[in-house]
């Protein structure tokens, strides 16, 4: 027998707890993945924003340094231009004097790039290139402004210096007239400038003259990566559109976030160069990778802890209660419920859907236990033949109440049927006893009929003998006609005797008619009894089937007896008619005897008539004798049938009593 103890609910199918756990794991994994991805994206964006802000700060610092350079250059240019020696040398167009004095001043100010031009913009001397002079630089913004009496500071390309911060100032004579121009330059391709910035910010800097990199802190195989052009996208945005541009760039195998800022001409009409600040993302990427590893590790750890807690929670809140409910359902299915099933269900105290399911299953178990208890009680009642047992249907609900009510209705119907059988058995017993009594009476009457028939047969034999004697007498009368006269008196006496015999025959025939009437009445009563017996047999059903056959035979015999009695009556009536006729003949004979003398001739005729009448009487008596024999046979058959009917009635009565005893074994409702 299958057992439903703890642990027996394991199946090959995936459990609900496993599905829930799998869904939770998927949900946690998705959540962790989305959270991690969001965190990484946010971190990456934050890093990029931070780097962009850092790049903007670096560009701002670079611009501020350039602005400081411009101020320094402007101050230095004014100081040099106010030197009287230089003023006299410019005024005299003395190259050597200018160079000599510039050499002194440059050491004091730390300047290398100083150019002096006359009032026409022709170079008098260049400190950084003494051999190169006499060229026209009047088109340079700083020279042009200086010759106009303005002191300016610009970033602009030069003739001998590719790209530099230049400050130009006019050179005045003693009368305040502009006699020339002086420019002080700081070359922007000087590595010291970008290196000093990198030391301060730890960012890489580049300076582009036009679209070509002329100075940078970015190294390629130990050399500064100069001479490269801006990409088309950067050039389009920065040079053509004059807009700052931030881009992710890859330089020499490294990823950078670079900020490009245009350097505009003094009038803002053109971009003369580009300042760029680039932050190496290698460290940030490594940090992001480290953060990714940490986030993933922490996420996996959190997911593992969550899964562990989820498994424990699901086992406690879902799996264990569901296993108990499943065991209860399997126990209900197998019909093997015990107290442990109810205890398991009662131990589930959750207020969620599982708790509701447990309460419902507990109610189902209680309902089945109630119906099982009532079923056992009904089974015990059936074993004890007790049909008076009653079940409280109010404690059952739904289909269980319908089942119990159906069983109760079945008990009521069986009780009703058994009561009807009991009453029918009583009726059969009474009817069979009555049939037995009637059959015994019929048998006794048949015996008496047989005795009467025998007496009738003897009487008929006697009548037959008398008729034969009359026939003989008639014959002798025919032969002794001649002696008729002498024997008139004797014949008269004989005739008187014959009349007496005729009267006796008439009387005897009347008695026979009465007997036949009695036989006919008995046959009629037998037929009625047979009909009653057939009715009772039909009520008895299968138990009275044999008796019905016997009753039918009795009815047939009674019918035959009635028919035979009618035939005998007809014969007796015929005999009486013959006797009456014989009486008349005898009377006539007596009359003839009185006149025998006168009518001797007619005596012979009369005697022949007497002989013929006697012969007819003999034939009638013979027929009567046959009828009486038939009546005797019928009466004997009736007697035997009545005895058989009595025996069958007694047997039917015994069977009815047996049926009644079997029904009485059951305890029935009244």
C-alpha positions in Angstrom: 0.0 0.0 0.0 1.3 3.4 -0.9 2.5 5.6 1.9 2.2 9.3 2.0 4.7 10.2 4.7 7.0 13.1 4.6 9.4 13.0 1.6 7.1 10.9 -0.5 5.9 13.8 -2.7 9.1 13.9 -4.8 8.3 13.6 -8.5 10.2 13.8 -11.7 8.3 16.9 -12.7 9.7 20.4 -11.8 8.2 21.7 -8.6 6.5 25.0 -8.2 9.3 26.1 -5.7 11.9 25.3 -8.3 10.0 27.4 -10.8 9.6 30.3 -8.4 13.2 30.0 -7.4 14.2 30.0 -11.1 12.0 33.0 -11.8 13.5 34.8 -8.7 17.0 34.0 -9.9 16.2 35.3 -13.3 14.6 38.4 -11.8 17.5 38.9 -9.5 20.0 38.3 -12.3 18.1 40.7 -14.6 17.9 43.3 -11.8 21.6 42.9 -10.9 22.5 43.0 -14.6 20.4 46.1 -15.3 21.6 47.8 -12.1 25.2 46.9 -12.9 24.8 48.1 -16.4 23.1 51.3 -15.3 25.8 51.8 -12.7 28.6 51.2 -15.2 26.9 53.5 -17.7 26.4 56.1 -15.0 30.0 55.6 -13.9 31.3 55.8 -17.4 29.2 58.9 -18.1 30.3 60.4 -14.8 33.9 59.7 -15.6 33.5 61.2 -19.0 31.8 64.2 -17.6 34.5 64.5 -15.0 37.2 64.2 -17.7 35.4 66.7 -19.9 35.2 69.1 -17.0 38.8 68.4 -16.3 39.6 69.1 -20.0 37.6 72.3 -19.9 39.5 73.3 -16.8 42.8 72.4 -18.5 41.9 74.5 -21.5 40.9 77.3 -19.3 44.2 77.0 -17.5 46.0 76.9 -20.8 44.2 80.0 -22.0 44.9 81.7 -18.7 48.6 80.9 -19.0 48.5 82.3 -22.5 46.7 85.4 -21.2 49.4 85.8 -18.6 52.0 85.4 -21.2 50.3 88.1 -23.3 50.3 90.4 -20.3 53.9 89.6 -19.6 54.8 90.0 -23.2 53.0 93.3 -23.4 54.6 94.7 -20.3 58.0 93.5 -21.4 57.5 95.1 -24.9 56.6 98.4 -23.3 59.6 98.3 -21.0 62.0 97.5 -23.9 60.3 100.1 -26.2 60.9 102.8 -23.5 64.6 102.1 -23.4 66.4 105.2 -24.7 69.2 103.3 -26.2 66.9 101.2 -28.2 64.9 104.3 -29.2 68.1 106.0 -30.5 69.2 102.9 -32.3 65.8 102.6 -34.0 65.7 106.2 -34.8 69.2 105.8 -36.4 68.3 102.5 -37.9 71.3 101.0 -36.1 71.0 97.3 -36.3 74.0 96.5 -34.2 73.0 99.0 -31.6 69.5 97.5 -31.4 70.9 93.9 -31.1 73.4 95.0 -28.5 70.8 96.6 -26.3 68.3 93.8 -26.9 70.9 91.3 -25.7 71.2 93.1 -22.4 67.5 93.5 -21.9 66.6 89.9 -22.9 68.9 88.5 -20.3 67.3 90.6 -17.7 63.7 89.8 -18.8 64.4 86.2 -19.9 63.2 86.9 -23.4 64.6 85.4 -26.6 62.2 86.4 -29.4 62.3 90.2 -29.9 61.9 91.9 -33.3 62.3 95.6 -34.0 61.0 97.3 -37.2 61.1 100.8 -38.4 58.2 103.0 -39.0 57.6 101.3 -42.3 57.4 97.8 -40.9 60.8 96.8 -42.2 62.8 94.6 -39.8 65.7 96.3 -38.3 66.9 93.4 -36.2 65.8 90.1 -34.7 67.3 88.9 -31.5 66.5 85.3 -32.2 67.8 85.5 -35.8 70.3 88.3 -36.0 71.2 87.5 -39.6 67.7 87.9 -40.9 66.6 91.5 -41.2 65.3 93.9 -43.8 62.1 92.0 -44.5 58.7 93.6 -44.4 56.4 92.5 -41.6 54.0 95.4 -41.7 51.2 92.9 -42.4 51.5 91.3 -39.0 48.7 92.4 -36.7 51.0 93.3 -33.8 53.3 95.4 -36.1 50.4 97.0 -37.8 48.7 98.0 -34.5 52.0 99.2 -33.0 52.7 101.4 -36.0 49.3 102.8 -35.4 50.3 103.6 -31.8 48.5 100.7 -30.2 49.9 98.1 -27.9 48.4 94.7 -28.6 49.0 91.1 -27.6 47.9 88.4 -30.0 48.5 84.7 -30.9 49.5 84.7 -34.5 51.8 83.1 -37.0 55.0 84.8 -37.9 57.7 84.8 -40.5 60.5 83.1 -38.6 58.4 81.9 -35.7 55.7 79.4 -36.8 53.1 80.3 -34.1 53.6 82.5 -31.0 52.1 84.8 -28.5 53.1 88.2 -29.7 52.9 91.6 -28.0 53.5 94.6 -30.1 54.1 98.2 -29.0 55.1 101.4 -30.7 58.5 102.9 -30.3 58.4 106.6 -29.7 61.1 109.2 -30.2 61.6 112.0 -27.8 58.9 114.0 -29.4 56.4 111.2 -29.0 56.3 110.3 -32.6 56.0 106.6 -33.6 59.3 105.8 -35.2 59.0 102.0 -35.2 57.5 99.0 -33.7 58.7 96.3 -31.3 57.3 92.8 -30.8 58.1 90.4 -28.1 57.1 86.8 -28.9 56.8 83.5 -27.0 56.9 80.5 -29.3 54.0 78.2 -28.7 55.9 75.3 -30.1 58.1 75.5 -27.0 57.7 72.2 -25.1 58.3 73.8 -21.8 55.0 75.6 -22.0 52.9 72.4 -22.4 55.1 70.4 -20.1 54.6 72.9 -17.3 50.8 72.7 -17.8 50.9 68.9 -17.8 52.8 69.0 -14.5 50.1 71.2 -13.0 47.1 69.2 -14.4 48.4 65.7 -15.3 46.6 66.2 -18.6 48.1 66.2 -22.1 48.1 69.4 -24.1 48.5 70.2 -27.8 48.8 73.4 -29.8 47.8 73.5 -33.4 48.9 76.1 -35.9 46.0 76.0 -38.2 45.2 72.3 -38.4 48.8 71.1 -37.7 50.0 70.0 -34.3 53.2 72.0 -33.5 53.5 71.3 -29.8 52.3 68.5 -27.5 53.0 66.5 -24.5 51.8 63.3 -26.2 54.8 61.0 -27.0 55.1 58.5 -29.8 58.1 56.1 -29.4 59.8 58.7 -27.1 59.2 61.6 -29.5 56.6 64.3 -29.4 53.8 63.6 -31.7 53.9 66.8 -33.8 53.2 67.4 -37.4 49.9 65.6 -37.5 46.8 67.1 -38.8 43.4 67.4 -37.2 40.8 64.9 -38.3 38.2 66.1 -40.8 35.4 65.9 -38.2 37.4 68.0 -35.7 38.6 70.5 -38.3 35.0 70.9 -39.5 33.7 71.6 -36.1 36.5 73.7 -34.7 38.1 75.5 -37.6 35.2 75.8 -40.0 32.4 76.3 -37.5 34.6 78.0 -34.8 33.1 75.8 -32.1 34.7 73.9 -29.2 34.5 70.2 -29.7 34.8 67.2 -27.4 35.6 63.8 -28.9 36.8 60.4 -28.0 40.0 59.8 -29.9 42.5 57.1 -30.1 46.1 58.2 -30.2 49.0 55.8 -30.5 47.0 52.9 -29.0 45.5 54.9 -26.2 42.0 56.2 -25.7 41.7 59.9 -24.9 38.9 62.4 -24.3 40.0 65.5 -26.0 38.6 69.1 -25.9 39.5 71.3 -28.9 39.1 75.1 -28.6 39.6 77.4 -31.5 42.1 80.4 -31.4 40.5 83.3 -33.2 42.2 86.2 -34.9 41.9 89.6 -33.3 38.9 90.5 -35.3 37.4 87.0 -34.9 37.1 86.4 -38.6 39.3 83.4 -38.8 40.7 80.5 -36.7 44.5 80.8 -36.5 45.1 77.7 -34.4 43.6 75.3 -31.9 44.3 74.6 -28.3 43.7 71.0 -27.2 43.5 69.3 -23.8 43.5 65.5 -23.8 43.0 63.2 -20.9 44.3 59.6 -21.1 41.5 57.3 -20.4 43.7 54.3 -19.7 43.7 54.9 -16.0 40.0 55.7 -16.0 39.3 52.6 -18.0 41.4 50.5 -15.7 39.5 52.0 -12.8 36.2 51.3 -14.6 37.3 47.7 -15.2 38.2 47.4 -11.5 34.9 48.9 -10.6 33.2 46.5 -13.0 34.9 43.6 -11.4 34.0 44.9 -7.9 30.4 45.6 -9.0 30.0 42.2 -10.6 31.6 40.5 -7.7 29.4 42.3 -5.2 26.4 41.7 -7.4 27.2 38.0 -7.7 27.7 37.9 -3.9 24.5 39.8 -3.3 22.7 37.5 -5.8 24.1 34.4 -4.1 23.0 35.7 -0.7 19.6 36.7 -2.1 19.3 33.2 -3.8 20.3 31.5 -0.5 17.8 33.6 1.4 15.2 33.1 -1.4 15.7 29.3 -1.3 15.3 29.3 2.5 12.3 31.5 2.3 10.7 29.6 -0.6 11.3 26.3 1.2 9.7 27.7 4.3 6.9 29.7 2.8 6.2 27.7 -0.4 7.8 24.4 -0.9 7.2 22.8 2.6 3.6 24.0 2.8 2.9 22.9 -0.8 4.5 19.5 -0.1 2.1 19.1 2.8 -0.8 20.1 0.7 0.3 17.7 -2.1 0.6 14.9 0.4 -2.9 15.6 1.6 -4.2 15.6 -2.0 -2.4 12.3 -2.7 -3.8 10.8 0.5 -7.3 11.9 -0.6 -6.7 10.4 -4.0 -5.6 7.1 -2.5 -8.2 7.1 0.3 -5.4 6.7 2.9 -6.0 9.6 5.3 -4.8 9.6 8.9 -4.3 12.2 11.7 -0.8 13.2 10.4 -2.5 14.7 7.2 -4.7 16.9 9.3 -1.8 17.9 11.6 0.3 18.8 8.5 -2.5 21.0 7.1 -3.1 22.7 10.5 0.6 23.4 10.8 0.3 25.8 7.8 -0.5 29.1 9.4 0.2 31.4 6.5 -2.4 34.0 5.6 -1.5 34.0 1.9 -2.9 31.9 -1.0 -1.1 28.8 0.2 -2.7 29.3 3.6 -6.1 29.6 1.9 -5.3 26.4 -0.1 -4.3 24.6 3.1 -7.6 25.7 4.8 -9.6 24.5 1.7 -7.7 21.2 1.7 -8.2 20.8 5.4 -11.9 21.4 4.9 -11.9 18.8 2.1 -10.1 16.3 4.3 -12.7 16.9 7.1 -15.6 16.5 4.6 -14.1 13.2 3.3 -13.5 12.0 6.8 -17.1 12.8 7.7 -18.5 11.0 4.7 -16.1 8.1 5.4 -17.4 7.8 9.0 -21.0 7.9 7.8 -20.1 5.3 5.1 -18.6 3.0 7.7 -21.7 3.4 9.8 -24.0 2.6 6.9 -21.8 -0.4 6.0 -22.1 -1.7 9.6 -25.9 -1.1 9.5 -26.1 -3.2 6.3 -24.0 -6.0 7.9 -26.4 -5.9 10.8 -29.5 -5.8 8.6 -30.5 -2.6 10.2 -32.3 -0.3 7.9 -33.4 2.1 10.6 -30.1 4.0 10.8 -30.2 7.7 10.0 -27.5 10.1 8.9 -27.2 13.8 9.8 -27.0 15.3 6.3 -26.7 18.8 7.7 -23.0 18.3 8.5 -22.2 17.6 4.9 -22.0 20.1 2.1 -22.3 20.2 -1.7 -21.8 17.0 -3.5 -21.0 15.1 -0.2 -24.5 15.9 1.0 -25.9 14.7 -2.3 -24.1 11.4 -1.9 -25.3 10.9 1.6 -28.9 11.9 0.7 -28.8 9.4 -2.2 -27.6 6.6 0.1 -30.3 7.5 2.6 -32.9 7.5 -0.1 -31.6 4.1 -1.2 -32.0 2.8 2.3 -35.6 4.2 2.4 -36.4 2.6 -0.9 -35.0 -0.8 0.2 -36.9 -0.5 3.5 -40.1 0.2 1.6 -39.6 -2.7 -0.8 -38.9 -5.1 2.1 -42.0 -3.9 3.9 -44.0 -4.5 0.7 -42.4 -8.0 0.4 -43.3 -8.7 4.0 -46.9 -7.6 3.5 -47.0 -9.6 0.2 -45.6 -12.7 2.0 -48.3 -12.3 4.7 -50.9 -12.2 1.9 -49.4 -15.1 0.1 -49.4 -17.1 3.3 -53.0 -16.4 4.0 -54.0 -17.0 0.4 -52.1 -20.3 0.2 -53.6 -21.5 3.4 -57.1 -20.6 2.1 -56.3 -22.4 -1.2 -55.1 -25.4 0.8 -58.3 -25.5 2.8 -60.4 -25.1 -0.3 -58.3 -27.8 -2.1 -58.8 -30.2 0.8 -62.5 -29.4 0.8 -62.5 -30.0 -3.0 -60.7 -33.3 -2.6 -63.2 -34.4 0.1 -66.1 -33.4 -2.2 -64.4 -35.2 -5.1 -64.2 -38.3 -3.0 -67.9 -38.0 -2.1 -68.6 -37.5 -5.8 -66.7 -40.6 -6.6 -68.8 -42.6 -4.1 -72.0 -41.1 -5.5 -70.9 -41.9 -9.0 -70.2 -45.5 -8.0 -73.7 -45.8 -6.5 -75.2 -44.2 -9.7 -73.3 -46.7 -11.8 -74.7 -49.6 -9.7 -78.2 -48.1 -10.1 -77.8 -47.8 -13.8 -76.6 -51.4 -14.0 -79.7 -52.4 -12.2 -81.8 -50.3 -14.6 -80.0 -51.9 -17.5 -80.8 -55.3 -16.1 -84.4 -54.4 -15.7 -84.6 -53.0 -19.2 -83.1 -56.2 -20.5 -85.6 -58.1 -18.5 -88.4 -55.9 -20.1 -87.0 -56.7 -23.5 -87.0 -60.4 -22.7 -90.5 -60.1 -21.4 -91.5 -58.3 -24.5 -90.0 -61.0 -26.6 -91.8 -63.7 -24.7 -95.0 -61.6 -25.0 -94.5 -61.7 -28.7 -94.2 -65.5 -28.7 -96.9 -66.0 -26.2 -99.4 -63.7 -27.9 -101.7 -66.6 -28.2 -101.6 -67.1 -24.5 -102.3 -63.4 -24.0 -105.8 -63.9 -23.4 -105.2 -66.4 -20.8 -102.5 -64.5 -19.3 -104.3 -61.2 -19.4 -104.6 -61.0 -15.7 -101.1 -62.2 -15.3 -99.9 -59.7 -17.9 -101.9 -57.0 -16.1 -100.1 -57.8 -13.0 -96.8 -57.8 -14.9 -97.8 -54.6 -16.4 -98.4 -53.1 -13.0 -95.0 -54.3 -11.9 -93.5 -52.8 -15.0 -95.3 -49.5 -14.3 -93.8 -49.6 -10.8 -90.4 -50.3 -12.3 -90.9 -47.4 -14.7 -91.8 -45.2 -11.8 -88.7 -46.4 -9.9 -86.6 -45.6 -13.0 -88.1 -42.2 -13.1 -87.4 -41.6 -9.5 -83.9 -43.0 -9.9 -83.3 -40.7 -12.9 -84.4 -37.7 -10.8 -81.9 -38.7 -8.1 -79.2 -39.0 -10.8 -80.1 -35.5 -12.0 -79.7 -34.2 -8.5 -76.3 -35.9 -8.2 -75.2 -34.4 -11.6 -76.5 -31.0 -10.4 -74.3 -31.4 -7.3 -71.3 -32.4 -9.5 -72.0 -29.3 -11.7 -72.0 -27.1 -8.7 -68.8 -28.6 -7.4 -67.2 -28.1 -10.8 -68.3 -24.5 -10.8 -66.9 -23.9 -7.3 -63.7 -25.7 -8.3 -63.4 -23.4 -11.3 -63.9 -20.3 -9.0 -61.3 -21.7 -6.6 -58.9 -22.3 -9.4 -59.4 -18.7 -10.7 -58.7 -17.4 -7.1 -55.7 -19.7 -6.9 -54.4 -18.3 -10.2 -54.9 -14.7 -9.0 -53.0 -15.5 -5.8 -50.3 -17.2 -7.7 -49.9 -14.2 -10.0 -49.6 -11.9 -6.9 -46.9 -14.3 -5.5 -44.8 -13.8 -8.6 -42.0 -16.3 -9.3 -42.7 -18.1 -6.1 -46.3 -18.9 -7.2 -45.4 -19.9 -10.8 -45.7 -23.6 -10.1 -48.9 -23.1 -8.2 -50.3 -21.1 -11.2 -49.8 -24.1 -13.4 -51.6 -26.4 -10.9 -54.4 -23.9 -10.6 -54.8 -23.8 -14.4 -55.0 -27.6 -14.5 -57.7 -27.6 -11.8 -59.6 -25.0 -13.8 -59.4 -27.1 -16.9 -60.6 -30.2 -15.0 -63.4 -28.2 -13.4 -64.4 -27.1 -16.9 -64.3 -30.7 -18.2 -66.4 -31.8 -15.2 -69.0 -29.2 -15.9 -69.1 -30.2 -19.6 -69.4 -33.9 -18.6 -72.2 -33.1 -16.1 -74.1 -31.2 -18.8 -73.8 -34.2 -21.2 -74.9 -36.6 -18.5 -77.9 -34.3 -17.7 -78.9 -34.5 -21.4 -78.6 -38.2 -21.4 -80.7 -38.5 -18.2 -83.3 -36.2 -19.6 -83.4 -38.4 -22.7 -83.7 -41.4 -20.4 -86.5 -39.8 -18.4 -88.2 -39.0 -21.7 -87.9 -42.6 -22.7 -89.1 -43.8 -19.3 -92.0 -41.5 -19.6 -92.7 -42.8 -23.1 -92.4 -46.3 -21.8 -94.9 -45.4 -19.1 -97.3 -44.2 -21.7 -96.7 -47.4 -23.6 -97.2 -49.5 -20.5 -100.5 -47.6 -19.9 -101.5 -48.3 -23.4 -100.4 -51.9 -22.9 -102.6 -52.1 -19.9 -105.4 -50.7 -21.8 -104.7 -53.1 -24.6 -104.6 -56.0 -22.2 -108.1 -55.0 -21.1 -109.2 -55.1 -24.6 -106.8 -57.9 -25.7 -109.7 -60.1 -26.5 -111.1 -57.6 -28.9 -107.7 -56.5 -30.3 -105.5 -59.5 -30.3 -104.2 -58.6 -33.6 -102.8 -55.3 -32.3 -101.0 -57.0 -29.4 -98.3 -58.2 -31.6 -97.7 -54.7 -32.9 -97.7 -53.3 -29.4 -95.3 -56.0 -28.3 -92.9 -55.1 -31.1 -93.2 -51.4 -30.1 -92.4 -52.4 -26.5 -89.5 -54.4 -27.8 -88.2 -51.5 -29.8 -88.7 -49.1 -26.8 -86.8 -51.5 -24.6 -84.0 -51.6 -27.1 -83.9 -47.8 -27.1 -83.9 -47.8 -23.3 -81.1 -50.3 -23.3 -79.1 -48.0 -25.7 -79.9 -45.0 -23.5 -78.8 -46.8 -20.4 -75.6 -47.7 -22.2 -74.9 -44.1 -23.0 -75.8 -43.2 -19.4 -73.3 -45.8 -18.2 -70.6 -44.3 -20.4 -71.4 -40.7 -19.1 -71.3 -42.0 -15.5 -67.9 -43.6 -16.2 -66.6 -40.3 -17.6 -68.0 -38.5 -14.6 -66.2 -41.0 -12.4 -62.9 -40.4 -14.2 -63.3 -36.6 -13.9 -64.2 -36.9 -10.2 -61.1 -39.0 -9.6 -59.0 -36.5 -11.5 -60.5 -33.7 -9.6 -59.7 -35.5 -6.4 -56.0 -36.0 -7.4 -55.8 -32.4 -8.6 -57.3 -31.1 -5.5 -54.7 -33.1 -3.4 -51.9 -31.7 -5.6 -53.3 -28.2 -5.2 -53.4 -28.6 -1.5 -49.8 -29.8 -1.5 -48.7 -26.9 -3.7 -50.6 -24.4 -1.5 -48.8 -25.8 1.5 -45.4 -25.5 -0.3 -46.3 -21.9 -1.3 -47.2 -21.2 2.2 -43.9 -22.5 3.4 -42.0 -20.4 0.8 -44.0 -17.3 1.9 -43.1 -18.0 5.5 -39.4 -18.4 4.5 -39.6 -15.0 2.7 -41.2 -13.5 5.7 -38.5 -14.9 8.0 -35.8 -13.5 5.8 -37.4 -10.1 5.7 -37.9 -10.2 9.5 -34.1 -10.6 9.8 -33.9 -6.9 8.7 -34.7 -4.1 11.1 -37.2 -2.0 9.2 -38.8 1.4 9.8 -42.5 1.2 10.4 
